[in-house]
Amino acid sequence: MNRDFIEGNWTELKGKVREQWGRLTDDQLDQVQGKWEQLSGVVQQEYGITKDEAEVQIAKFRENNRL
């Protein structure tokens, strides 16, 4: 899916993201607005993982949700 679609439908996708990464707050997700690079940074910070691990998790999430 393209970036415009993801950002445009972010409100709907936030629920799925919250299921995957439950520690993330609505404020954090509102700041991300569908930008995967920013989500990676928030996941890294909140879960104390490396950039590479966050990117692997996000890639799996996107693959599982066909995003």
ZIJO-V644324 format. One record per pair of residues at least 24 apart in sequence whose C-alpha atoms are under 8 Angstrom apart, sorted by the first residue. I is the first residue (numbers start at 1). J is the second residue. Records with the same first field share a line. If there is no record, write none. Layout:
I = J / J
This chain:
1 = 66 / 67
3 = 34 / 35
6 = 34 / 67
7 = 33 / 34 / 35
10 = 34
20 = 61
